Amino acid sequence: MSNISSSNKLHGARIGGIVSVWLDGAATLSSEVGAWSSMRIASIPSGFRPRASLCVPLVTDYGAGMAKLNPDGSVEVMGRGSAISSNVAFSATYEAEQ
């Protein structure tokens, strides 16, 4: 659907009002995301966006964090107690915007 570090790895499918998004393999971040901070990594196009903000678990080569999908289409990687770097992976299924 859009890019992560310009690699077009975020994909999505919609069936009725339900959307699934996923990364096609691990995506390499363009820079490190510090602990307790976030970075926008992608955009979800209209018609695939969630009705409300949604946080899902995210895994990396070295730990874990969260991905936040927002109704405006932005997708953010969120660091928790440690920095996030290298490759990330996540998937989510949710009710789509109307």
C-alpha positions in Angstrom: 0.0 0.0 0.0 2.8 2.4 0.8 6.5 2.5 1.7 8.7 1.7 4.6 12.2 3.0 3.9 11.1 3.2 0.2 10.8 -0.6 0.0 7.0 -1.0 -0.6 6.7 -3.7 2.0 3.4 -2.8 3.6 0.5 -4.7 2.0 -3.2 -4.8 2.7 -6.5 -6.6 1.8 -10.1 -5.6 2.5 -13.0 -7.9 2.6 -16.2 -6.1 3.4 -15.5 -3.9 6.4 -12.5 -5.9 7.6 -8.9 -5.0 6.7 -5.7 -6.9 7.2 -2.3 -5.2 6.8 1.1 -6.9 7.0 4.7 -6.5 6.1 6.0 -8.6 3.3 9.0 -9.9 5.2 10.9 -7.8 7.7 11.3 -4.1 6.8 14.5 -2.2 7.5 14.0 1.1 9.3 15.8 4.1 7.8 16.9 5.2 11.3 16.8 4.1 14.9 13.7 4.9 17.0 14.7 5.8 20.5 13.2 4.4 23.7 9.9 6.0 24.5 9.6 7.7 21.1 8.1 7.1 17.7 8.7 7.5 14.0 6.2 7.5 11.1 7.1 4.7 8.7 4.2 4.4 6.2 0.8 5.5 5.1 -2.4 3.5 4.7 -4.5 4.7 1.8 -8.1 5.8 2.1 -10.5 2.9 2.2 -8.0 0.7 4.2 -7.6 3.0 7.2 -8.8 2.0 10.7 -11.8 3.6 12.3 -9.8 4.3 15.4 -6.2 4.2 16.5 -4.9 0.7 16.9 -1.7 -0.5 18.6 -0.3 -3.9 17.7 2.9 -5.8 18.8 5.9 -5.3 16.7 9.1 -7.5 16.7 12.6 -6.5 15.6 15.9 -8.4 15.3 16.8 -7.3 18.8 13.5 -6.8 20.8 9.9 -5.7 20.6 7.9 -2.5 20.4 4.5 -1.4 19.0 3.1 -0.3 15.7 0.3 2.3 15.9 -2.1 2.5 13.0 -4.1 5.8 12.9 -7.4 6.9 11.3 -5.4 9.5 9.2 -3.5 6.6 7.6 -0.2 7.1 9.4 1.7 4.1 10.7 4.1 4.7 13.5 6.8 2.5 15.1 6.9 3.1 18.8 9.8 2.3 21.0 9.1 1.1 24.6 11.9 0.7 27.2 14.6 0.4 24.6 15.4 1.7 21.1 14.1 0.0 18.0 16.5 -0.5 15.1 17.2 -2.8 12.2 14.3 -5.0 10.8 10.7 -4.8 12.0 7.7 -7.0 11.4 4.0 -6.7 12.4 0.5 -7.5 11.1 -2.9 -6.2 12.1 -6.6 -6.9 11.3 -9.2 -4.3 12.1 -12.6 -2.7 11.2 -12.1 -0.3 8.3 -13.3 3.3 8.1 -16.7 3.7 6.4 
